[in-house]
Amino acid sequence: MRTLSAVFVLSFWFFFQWGMADAGEIYRWNFKPAENNEPADTEPEYKELLQTYNGYFIGKPENKTLYLTFDNGYEEGYTGDILDVLKEKEVPAAFFVTGHYLKSAPELVERMEEEGHIIGNHSWSHPSLPELNRDELKKELAKVNDEYQKKTGGRDMQYLRPPKGTFNERTLAETEKLGYTNVFWSFAYVDWETGSQHGADHAYRSIMKRVHPGAVMLLHSVSEDNADALARVIDECREEGYTFQNLDHLVLTSEENVPFL
């Protein structure tokens, strides 16, 4: 009987540990653009989850503040140009990097760090986090943070952008326990298709059409269009009364950690 009981307990523990990868409905992040450059919105259940687990997708709508963020899965040759513009315009940004990016473009990561930008965790191999169990998820994020520490000696990563935009309550809860703030976005457009770039004017129009107070802007550094349009976008946004801040500002100015409308 003792043997059977031990087998039962062990089986239950094994099932629980590995079954955690399937716990909870899997969501894919989406935002709802508004007309006339009004703040975007998202699903009510997403906002409730972000409030519970201290995640963000937008800043305060009464503030004409913008937060530039870039996802860096691999290097296409334009990140240096983007960094040049940010340095010239004195604009902070956040770069969410993968393990591949850390390995293949360490000099750019070091430059991001040296020039005062935030470097966030985008996972080691870009999996859908809800499909990982607790240990796998922890390793995916720890490998990126450890490699980042080796490359730059910077502070521990504080911000996480879930790969593929997929998440659920479990991943939000577990990553918060690991010390991460999940950062989604209230603006994005199809800019990541390197074989389907449409020119700087297209990028400029796409961004300016939907820019809004408090916007957390998701751009991809593989886009030549973004690199070519960025200076113009920054200048135009400033002319319209916007300021650019980093993600630390987003967290600090969010009253009572309410990150949504």
URWOTA-V919339 format. One line per field, one symbol per residue. ss: DSSP state (2 for helix, 1 for strand, 0 for the rest). phi: phi as a letter, one per 20 degrees, with the letter a starting at -180 (. if undefined). psi: psi as a letter, one per 20 degrees, with the letter a starting at -180 (. if undefined). A space follows every 10 residues. Layout:
# URWOTA-V919339
ss=???
phi=???
psi=???
This chain:
# URWOTA-V919339
ss=0222222222 2222222222 2200001100 0100000000 1002222222 2200010100 0000111111 1100000022 2222222220 0011111022 2222022222 2222000111 1000000022 2002222222 2222222222 2200000011 0022211022 2222222000 1110001000 0000000002 2222222222 0000111111 0002222222 2222222220 0011002222 2200222000 0
phi=.fffffffff fffffffefg fdfnfeddgb cdfdellegf cbfgffffff ffdldccbef fededccecc ecebddodfg fffgffffel debddedefg fffecfffff fgffeneedd ednfcmefgf edegfffgfg efffffffff fcmffgfddc dggmmeabff ffffffffne dfcebdbabf deefececof fffgfffffd fbgnfeeecd ffefgfffeg fffffffffe necdcefffg ffeeflleeb f
psi=ghgggggggg ggggggghih hjpqqpqppq roqrrkkqqr aaqghghggh ghklrqiqap iipmpqopqp pnhrpjjihg gghgghggil pqrpooqrgg ghhhlhhhgh ggghjjqpor pjrgjlrohi iqrggggghg hhgggghggh hhjrrqphqp opqjjqrahg hgghhghijq opobqjpqrn iinhjlqjrh hgggggghhj qqpjpoooqp iiohggghig ggggggghhj jqqprrhhgg ghjopkkokr .
